[in-house]
Amino acid sequence: MDIKFCSRTLSLISVIVSAGMIPPLILGISDGTGEALPFCLSISTGVFLSVLLWKYSGTDGKLYSGIREGVVVTGYSWVIASMIGAMPYWTGGYCSYSDGFFETMSGFTTTGATIFADIESLPRGILLWRSITHWIGGMGIIVLSLAVLPFLGVSGMEMYKAEVPGVTAGKVSPRLHQTAVMLWAVYILLTVTEAVLLVLGGMSVFDAVCHSFSTIATGGFSTKNSSIAYFTSSYIQWVIIIFMFLSGINFSLYFSLLRKDFNTVLKDGELRGYTSLALISSLLIGLSLYACGKIGDVCYIIRQSFFHVITVMTTTGFIVEDYDKWPEFTKFVIIILMFVGASGGSTGGGCKVSRFMILGCCLKAEVKRLLHPRAVITARFDGKPLAQDTLNSAMSFFVLYMLMLGICTLILTAFGLDILTAFTGVLTCLSNVGPGLNRLGATEHFAWLPDIVKWILSFCMLAGRLELFAVFLLFLPGTYKK
């Protein structure tokens, strides 16, 4: 373990996160609402920490290293980012440090769970910072760092693998630095396009920017207490539906589109599975809502079905209706979608559609082996044989995910939470969705939870965002040994 390399890289990441507070600082100064000082203190703290880490690293460390350094830098970069990012909430007197850390971790991991009951009472600088944490965390702190720090070398690839969600972390360019730059280029293009469309729909520029940051990052922080329900325009809701869906697609497919390689996009199995699941789930929920006759006309039901299926499946977490009051069938479908999540290589969370499709291919192959015991049958996905490492990775992920979901739910019930609240609270944080059900439902907040529960859920958010393995490796002594 090259500690000096880790320290040097974390120092640079600390500077990047601190720089992200400059726009809210400028907005706070222009508004004159008093949050400029908290941001000044927070930026100073981040820079001071960066100087300490850089001073410790010295000048004789290597500029690149291996997998252990990659895992350590990835895990601790998110923790340090949340520690620094919590400062404006705490120093501004908006909440305790525990609540601030929870809010910031929720922002960076694009979970969208909030401790604020009255969001509209917060100054614009704080609201912008909440959205910026989403936007930085959506594509990834490490991917951003790789875009501006091309010298990270071998460790850069290991950090990229540890942070990018999905079964495998593919590159869209032979050079990792170029891959990171291209990913961020598409990310920025989608953000700007959505912001322009929202402004054309009647949103203020500030609200459009904040909601674009949250949508493309599949985060869910809003500037309004009632989230997207505040904007009664069906145009705005459809724009957000479309861009949530686009953000749940593997970003590497956008490069295939840019290269006019339409065949690759159309034949992508995960994209077909992702689209099919969204359509089928929307149809089922729409029929359920129509049968119970609880909300609106047919057009309204169709829009609400699509909106809430996409917002949950992509783990964005925006709301228009309180689905906690919907029929039990629809709530069960929503729980399933929280578990499944979006595509690998997207900004969405959850277990990822590709993992379920891989396990489905394995199940299909196993059934064929039972029918034809002498035949040589190989599990195939997208027309290609599945490597044993890929199968082991998918199955190991599910075992670890279910184990963590069960243990954390058990712990939360020990603090007095009912089973549904505890289960969906852990599930929504582990899958980075945001709202759960019951006492942590779509119109509720997390402020009433004990601090210890908030720290547990913060850990769930981090573990879910880094896909479990990268976080749990931090607790293994072997990670820090030669």
C-alpha positions as CSV (number, residue, x, y, z in Angstrom):
1,M,0.0,0.0,0.0
2,D,1.5,3.3,-1.1
3,I,0.0,5.6,1.5
4,K,1.7,8.7,0.1
5,F,0.0,8.1,-3.3
6,C,-3.4,7.8,-1.6
7,S,-2.8,10.9,0.5
8,R,-1.7,12.9,-2.6
9,T,-4.7,11.9,-4.7
10,L,-7.2,12.5,-1.8
11,S,-5.6,15.9,-1.4
12,L,-6.4,16.8,-5.0
13,I,-10.0,15.4,-4.7
14,S,-10.5,17.5,-1.6
15,V,-9.6,20.6,-3.7
16,I,-12.1,19.6,-6.4
17,V,-14.9,19.2,-3.9
18,S,-14.1,22.5,-2.3
19,A,-14.1,24.2,-5.7
20,G,-17.6,22.9,-6.2
21,M,-18.7,25.3,-3.4
22,I,-17.6,28.4,-5.3
23,P,-20.9,28.8,-7.4
24,P,-23.1,28.6,-4.2
25,L,-20.7,31.1,-2.5
26,I,-21.0,33.5,-5.4
27,L,-24.8,33.1,-5.4
28,G,-24.9,33.6,-1.6
29,I,-22.9,36.9,-2.0
30,S,-25.2,38.2,-4.8
31,D,-28.3,37.3,-2.8
32,G,-27.0,38.7,0.4
33,T,-28.8,36.1,2.4
34,G,-26.0,35.3,4.8
35,E,-24.8,31.8,3.6
36,A,-21.6,33.3,2.1
37,L,-19.7,32.9,5.4
38,P,-20.5,29.2,5.9
39,F,-19.3,28.5,2.4
40,C,-16.1,30.5,3.0
41,L,-15.5,28.5,6.2
42,S,-16.2,25.2,4.3
43,I,-13.9,26.0,1.4
44,S,-11.2,27.0,3.8
45,T,-11.6,23.7,5.7
46,G,-11.4,21.7,2.5
47,V,-8.3,23.5,1.3
48,F,-6.7,23.1,4.7
49,L,-7.3,19.4,4.7
50,S,-5.9,19.2,1.2
51,V,-2.7,21.0,2.3
52,L,-2.3,18.6,5.2
53,L,-2.8,15.5,3.0
54,W,-0.4,16.9,0.4
55,K,2.2,17.8,3.0
56,Y,2.0,14.3,4.4
57,S,2.4,12.7,0.9
58,G,5.7,14.5,0.4
59,T,7.3,14.4,-3.1
60,D,8.9,11.0,-3.2
61,G,5.8,8.9,-3.7
62,K,4.9,7.2,-7.0
63,L,2.5,8.8,-9.4
64,Y,0.6,5.6,-10.0
65,S,0.1,2.3,-8.2
66,G,-2.2,-0.7,-8.1
67,I,-5.6,-2.1,-7.0
68,R,-5.2,-1.5,-3.3
69,E,-4.5,2.2,-3.7
70,G,-7.4,2.4,-6.2
71,V,-9.9,0.9,-3.8
72,V,-8.7,3.0,-0.8
73,V,-8.7,6.2,-2.8
74,T,-12.2,5.5,-4.2
75,G,-13.7,4.6,-0.8
76,Y,-12.2,7.4,1.2
77,S,-12.7,10.1,-1.4
78,W,-16.5,9.8,-1.0
79,V,-16.2,10.0,2.8
80,I,-13.9,13.0,2.7
81,A,-16.2,14.7,0.1
82,S,-19.2,14.2,2.4
83,M,-17.2,15.4,5.5
84,I,-16.3,18.6,3.6
85,G,-19.7,18.9,2.0
86,A,-21.5,18.8,5.3
87,M,-19.8,21.9,6.5
88,P,-22.1,24.6,4.9
89,Y,-25.2,23.0,6.5
90,W,-23.5,22.8,9.9
91,T,-21.6,26.1,10.0
92,G,-24.7,27.9,8.7
93,G,-26.8,26.6,11.5
94,Y,-29.2,24.8,9.3
95,C,-28.8,21.4,11.0
96,S,-26.4,19.3,13.2
97,Y,-23.2,17.9,11.7
98,S,-24.7,14.4,11.7
99,D,-27.7,15.7,9.7
100,G,-25.4,17.6,7.4
101,F,-23.3,14.5,6.7
102,F,-26.4,12.5,6.0
103,E,-27.7,15.2,3.6
104,T,-24.3,15.5,1.8
105,M,-23.8,11.7,1.5
106,S,-27.4,11.5,0.2
107,G,-26.4,14.2,-2.3
108,F,-23.1,12.8,-3.5
109,T,-24.5,9.2,-3.8
110,T,-27.6,10.6,-5.6
111,T,-29.9,9.0,-3.1
112,G,-32.1,12.1,-2.5
113,A,-33.2,11.3,1.0
114,T,-33.4,14.5,2.9
115,I,-33.5,15.7,6.6
116,F,-35.1,19.0,5.7
117,A,-38.8,19.3,6.3
118,D,-39.1,22.8,4.8
119,I,-36.9,23.0,1.8
120,E,-38.3,26.2,0.5
121,S,-37.1,28.0,3.6
122,L,-33.4,27.3,2.7
123,P,-31.4,30.1,0.9
124,R,-30.6,29.6,-2.8
125,G,-26.9,29.0,-2.1
126,I,-27.7,26.0,0.0
127,L,-30.3,24.7,-2.5
128,L,-27.7,25.0,-5.3
129,W,-25.1,23.2,-3.2
130,R,-27.5,20.3,-2.7
131,S,-28.0,20.0,-6.4
132,I,-24.3,20.3,-7.1
133,T,-23.5,17.4,-4.8
134,H,-26.0,15.4,-6.9
135,W,-24.4,16.5,-10.2
136,I,-20.8,15.7,-9.0
137,G,-21.8,12.4,-7.6
138,G,-23.9,11.3,-10.5
139,M,-21.1,10.8,-12.9
140,G,-18.7,10.2,-10.0
141,I,-16.1,12.0,-8.0
142,I,-13.4,9.7,-9.3
143,V,-14.5,10.0,-13.0
144,L,-14.4,13.8,-12.5
145,S,-10.9,13.5,-11.0
146,L,-9.8,11.3,-13.9
147,A,-11.0,13.9,-16.3
148,V,-8.8,16.6,-14.7
149,L,-6.0,14.4,-13.2
150,P,-4.8,12.4,-16.2
151,F,-1.6,11.2,-14.4
152,L,-3.3,8.7,-12.1
153,G,-2.1,5.9,-14.3
154,V,-2.8,2.2,-13.3
155,S,-4.6,3.2,-10.1
156,G,-6.9,5.4,-12.3
157,M,-8.3,2.3,-13.9
158,E,-8.7,0.5,-10.6
159,M,-10.6,3.5,-9.2
160,Y,-12.7,3.7,-12.3
161,K,-13.7,0.1,-11.9
162,A,-14.5,0.6,-8.2
163,E,-16.7,3.6,-8.8
164,V,-18.6,3.0,-12.1
165,P,-21.7,0.9,-11.5
166,G,-22.5,-2.3,-13.3
167,V,-21.2,-5.8,-13.7
168,T,-18.2,-4.6,-15.7
169,A,-16.7,-1.2,-16.2
170,G,-16.0,-0.7,-19.8
171,K,-14.1,2.1,-21.5
172,V,-15.3,4.0,-24.5
173,S,-11.8,5.0,-25.5
174,P,-8.4,3.2,-25.2
175,R,-7.2,6.0,-22.9
176,L,-8.9,6.3,-19.5
177,H,-8.5,10.0,-19.3
178,Q,-10.2,10.4,-22.6
179,T,-13.0,8.1,-21.5
180,A,-13.6,10.3,-18.4
181,V,-13.7,13.5,-20.5
182,M,-16.1,12.0,-23.1
183,L,-18.4,10.7,-20.3
184,W,-18.5,14.2,-18.7
185,A,-19.1,15.8,-22.1
186,V,-22.2,13.7,-22.7
187,Y,-23.3,14.3,-19.1
188,I,-23.0,18.1,-19.5
189,L,-24.8,18.0,-22.9
190,L,-27.8,16.2,-21.4
191,T,-27.8,18.6,-18.4
192,V,-27.8,21.7,-20.5
193,T,-30.4,20.4,-22.9
194,E,-32.8,19.5,-20.1
195,A,-32.3,22.9,-18.4
196,V,-33.1,24.8,-21.6
197,L,-36.3,22.7,-22.2
198,L,-37.4,23.3,-18.6
199,V,-36.9,27.0,-18.9
200,L,-39.0,26.9,-22.1
201,G,-41.7,25.2,-20.1
202,G,-41.9,28.0,-17.7
203,M,-39.4,27.1,-14.9
204,S,-37.1,29.8,-13.6
205,V,-33.5,29.5,-14.6
206,F,-32.5,28.7,-11.1
207,D,-35.1,25.9,-10.7
208,A,-34.3,24.6,-14.1
209,V,-30.6,24.3,-13.4
210,C,-31.1,22.6,-10.0
211,H,-33.7,20.1,-11.3
212,S,-31.5,19.3,-14.3
213,F,-28.6,18.6,-12.0
214,S,-30.9,16.3,-10.0
215,T,-32.5,14.6,-13.0
216,I,-29.4,13.8,-15.0
217,A,-27.6,12.6,-11.8
218,T,-30.8,10.6,-11.0
219,G,-30.7,12.2,-7.5
220,G,-34.0,13.7,-6.6
221,F,-33.3,16.8,-4.6
222,S,-35.8,19.5,-5.5
223,T,-36.0,23.2,-4.6
224,K,-39.7,22.7,-3.6
225,N,-41.3,21.0,-0.7
226,S,-43.7,19.1,-2.9
227,S,-41.0,18.2,-5.4
228,I,-42.2,18.1,-9.0
229,A,-45.8,18.2,-7.9
230,Y,-45.2,22.0,-7.4
231,F,-45.0,22.4,-11.2
232,T,-48.4,21.5,-12.5
233,S,-47.3,21.6,-16.1
234,S,-47.6,18.2,-17.9
235,Y,-44.9,19.4,-20.3
236,I,-42.4,19.8,-17.4
237,Q,-43.3,16.4,-16.1
238,W,-42.8,14.7,-19.5
239,V,-39.5,16.4,-20.0
240,I,-38.3,15.1,-16.6
241,I,-39.6,11.6,-17.4
242,I,-37.7,11.5,-20.7
243,F,-34.4,12.7,-19.2
244,M,-34.7,10.4,-16.2
245,F,-35.1,7.5,-18.6
246,L,-32.2,8.7,-20.7
247,S,-30.0,9.0,-17.5
248,G,-30.8,5.4,-16.7
249,I,-29.2,4.1,-19.9
250,N,-25.6,2.9,-20.1
251,F,-23.7,6.1,-21.1
252,S,-21.4,4.1,-23.4
253,L,-24.4,3.6,-25.8
254,Y,-24.5,7.4,-26.4
255,F,-21.0,7.1,-27.9
256,S,-22.3,4.4,-30.2
257,L,-25.0,6.8,-31.3
258,L,-22.5,9.6,-31.9
259,R,-20.5,7.1,-34.1
260,K,-23.8,6.3,-35.9
261,D,-23.4,2.7,-34.7
262,F,-27.2,2.2,-34.4
263,N,-26.9,-1.6,-34.6
264,T,-25.0,-1.8,-31.4
265,V,-27.6,0.3,-29.6
266,L,-30.6,-1.6,-31.0
267,K,-29.1,-5.0,-30.2
268,D,-28.0,-4.1,-26.6
269,G,-29.8,-6.6,-24.4
270,E,-29.7,-4.6,-21.2
271,L,-31.3,-1.6,-23.0
272,R,-34.1,-3.8,-24.3
273,G,-34.6,-5.3,-20.8
274,Y,-34.5,-1.8,-19.2
275,T,-37.1,-0.4,-21.6
276,S,-39.4,-3.5,-21.4
277,L,-39.4,-3.4,-17.6
278,A,-40.3,0.3,-17.6
279,L,-43.2,-0.2,-20.1
280,I,-44.6,-3.3,-18.4
281,S,-44.4,-1.8,-14.9
282,S,-46.0,1.4,-16.1
283,L,-48.8,-0.6,-17.7
284,L,-49.4,-2.7,-14.5
285,I,-49.4,0.4,-12.2
286,G,-51.6,2.3,-14.6
287,L,-54.2,-0.5,-14.7
288,S,-54.1,-0.8,-10.9
289,L,-54.7,2.9,-10.5
290,Y,-57.5,2.9,-13.1
291,A,-59.2,0.0,-11.5
292,C,-59.3,1.6,-8.0
293,G,-60.3,5.0,-9.5
294,K,-58.3,7.0,-7.0
295,I,-56.6,9.6,-9.3
296,G,-57.6,11.6,-12.3
297,D,-58.5,10.7,-15.8
298,V,-56.8,8.3,-18.2
299,C,-54.2,10.7,-19.5
300,Y,-53.3,11.8,-15.9
301,I,-53.0,8.1,-14.8
302,I,-50.7,7.3,-17.8
303,R,-48.4,10.2,-16.9
304,Q,-48.3,9.4,-13.2
305,S,-47.6,5.7,-14.0
306,F,-44.7,6.5,-16.3
307,F,-43.4,9.2,-14.0
308,H,-43.2,7.1,-10.8
309,V,-42.0,4.0,-12.5
310,I,-39.1,5.9,-14.2
311,T,-38.3,7.9,-11.1
312,V,-38.1,4.8,-8.9
313,M,-36.5,2.5,-11.5
314,T,-33.8,5.1,-12.3
315,T,-33.5,5.7,-8.5
316,T,-34.1,9.5,-9.0
317,G,-36.8,9.9,-6.3
318,F,-38.8,12.8,-7.6
319,I,-42.5,12.6,-6.8
320,V,-45.8,14.0,-8.1
321,E,-48.2,11.8,-6.2
322,D,-47.9,10.2,-2.7
323,Y,-47.6,6.6,-3.9
324,D,-47.7,5.5,-0.3
325,K,-51.5,5.9,-0.6
326,W,-51.8,3.8,-3.7
327,P,-53.0,0.2,-3.8
328,E,-50.8,-2.4,-2.2
329,F,-50.1,-4.0,-5.6
330,T,-48.6,-0.8,-6.9
331,K,-46.4,-0.4,-3.8
332,F,-45.1,-3.9,-4.2
333,V,-44.2,-3.2,-7.9
334,I,-42.4,0.0,-6.6
335,I,-40.4,-2.1,-4.1
336,I,-39.4,-4.5,-6.9
337,L,-38.2,-1.5,-9.1
338,M,-36.2,-0.1,-6.2
339,F,-34.4,-3.4,-6.0
340,V,-33.8,-3.8,-9.7
341,G,-32.6,-0.2,-10.5
342,A,-31.4,1.1,-13.9
343,S,-28.7,0.0,-16.4
344,G,-25.1,-0.6,-15.5
345,G,-22.8,2.3,-16.6
346,S,-25.7,4.8,-16.0
347,T,-26.1,7.3,-13.1
348,G,-28.9,5.2,-11.7
349,G,-28.6,2.9,-8.6
350,G,-30.1,-0.4,-7.6
351,C,-28.8,-3.9,-8.4
352,K,-28.9,-3.1,-12.2
353,V,-31.0,-4.7,-14.9
354,S,-28.0,-6.5,-16.4
355,R,-27.4,-8.5,-13.2
356,F,-31.0,-9.8,-13.2
357,M,-30.7,-10.6,-16.9
358,I,-27.4,-12.5,-16.3
359,L,-29.0,-14.6,-13.5
360,G,-32.0,-15.2,-15.8
361,C,-29.6,-16.5,-18.5
362,C,-28.0,-18.8,-15.9
363,L,-31.4,-20.1,-14.8
364,K,-32.4,-20.7,-18.4
365,A,-29.2,-22.6,-19.1
366,E,-29.6,-24.7,-15.9
367,V,-33.1,-25.7,-16.9
368,K,-31.8,-26.8,-20.3
369,R,-29.1,-28.9,-18.6
370,L,-31.8,-30.7,-16.6
371,L,-33.7,-31.5,-19.8
372,H,-30.6,-32.4,-21.7
373,P,-28.0,-33.7,-19.2
374,R,-25.5,-34.9,-21.8
375,A,-25.5,-31.6,-23.8
376,V,-22.8,-28.9,-23.4
377,I,-24.9,-25.8,-22.6
378,T,-23.3,-22.4,-21.9
379,A,-25.1,-19.4,-20.4
380,R,-25.1,-16.6,-23.0
381,F,-26.0,-12.9,-22.7
382,D,-26.3,-10.6,-25.7
383,G,-25.3,-13.6,-27.8
384,K,-21.9,-14.0,-26.0
385,P,-20.9,-16.8,-23.6
386,L,-20.9,-15.5,-20.0
387,A,-17.5,-15.8,-18.3
388,Q,-17.4,-17.6,-15.0
389,D,-15.9,-14.5,-13.4
390,T,-19.0,-12.4,-14.5
391,L,-21.4,-15.1,-13.1
392,N,-19.5,-15.2,-9.8
393,S,-19.5,-11.4,-9.5
394,A,-23.2,-11.1,-10.2
395,M,-24.1,-13.9,-7.7
396,S,-21.7,-12.6,-5.1
397,F,-23.2,-9.2,-5.4
398,F,-26.8,-10.4,-4.8
399,V,-25.7,-12.5,-1.8
400,L,-23.9,-9.5,-0.2
401,Y,-26.8,-7.1,-1.1
402,M,-29.4,-9.3,0.5
403,L,-27.2,-9.9,3.5
404,M,-26.7,-6.2,4.1
405,L,-30.3,-5.5,3.5
406,G,-31.4,-8.0,6.1
407,I,-28.8,-7.1,8.7
408,C,-29.4,-3.3,8.5
409,T,-33.2,-3.8,8.5
410,L,-32.8,-5.9,11.7
411,I,-30.7,-3.2,13.3
412,L,-33.2,-0.4,12.4
413,T,-36.1,-2.4,14.0
414,A,-34.1,-2.6,17.2
415,F,-34.3,1.2,17.3
416,G,-38.1,1.1,17.2
417,L,-38.9,1.4,13.5
418,D,-41.7,-0.8,12.2
419,I,-40.7,-3.5,9.6
420,L,-42.0,-1.7,6.5
421,T,-40.3,1.6,7.4
422,A,-37.1,-0.1,8.3
423,F,-37.0,-2.4,5.3
424,T,-37.8,0.3,2.7
425,G,-35.6,2.8,4.5
426,V,-32.6,0.5,4.1
427,L,-33.6,-0.6,0.6
428,T,-34.1,3.0,-0.6
429,C,-30.6,4.0,0.7
430,L,-28.9,0.9,-0.4
431,S,-30.3,1.4,-3.9
432,N,-29.9,5.2,-3.8
433,V,-33.6,5.9,-4.5
434,G,-34.5,8.4,-1.8
435,P,-38.1,8.0,-0.6
436,G,-39.3,4.7,0.9
437,L,-42.7,3.7,2.3
438,N,-44.7,4.3,5.5
439,R,-42.9,6.7,7.8
440,L,-40.2,7.3,5.3
441,G,-42.6,7.6,2.4
442,A,-42.7,9.9,-0.6
443,T,-43.9,13.0,1.3
444,E,-41.9,12.3,4.5
445,H,-38.3,13.2,5.6
446,F,-35.5,11.5,7.6
447,A,-35.0,14.2,10.2
448,W,-36.9,12.3,12.9
449,L,-34.5,9.3,12.9
450,P,-32.0,8.9,15.7
451,D,-28.4,10.0,14.7
452,I,-27.1,6.5,14.9
453,V,-29.7,5.3,12.4
454,K,-28.7,8.2,10.0
455,W,-25.1,7.1,10.2
456,I,-26.1,3.5,9.4
457,L,-28.2,4.7,6.4
458,S,-25.3,6.9,5.3
459,F,-23.1,3.8,5.2
460,C,-25.8,2.0,3.2
461,M,-25.9,4.9,0.7
462,L,-22.1,4.8,0.2
463,A,-22.1,1.0,-0.1
464,G,-24.9,1.1,-2.6
465,R,-23.2,3.8,-4.7
466,L,-19.9,2.0,-4.8
467,E,-21.6,-1.4,-5.4
468,L,-20.7,-2.9,-2.0
469,F,-17.4,-4.6,-2.8
470,A,-15.3,-1.4,-2.9
471,V,-16.6,-0.4,0.5
472,F,-16.2,-3.7,2.2
473,L,-12.7,-4.1,1.0
474,L,-11.8,-1.1,3.2
475,F,-12.6,-3.2,6.2
476,L,-10.3,-6.0,5.2
477,P,-6.8,-5.9,6.8
478,G,-5.4,-7.5,3.6
479,T,-6.3,-4.3,1.6
480,Y,-3.6,-2.4,3.5
481,K,-0.9,-5.1,3.3
482,K,1.5,-6.0,0.6
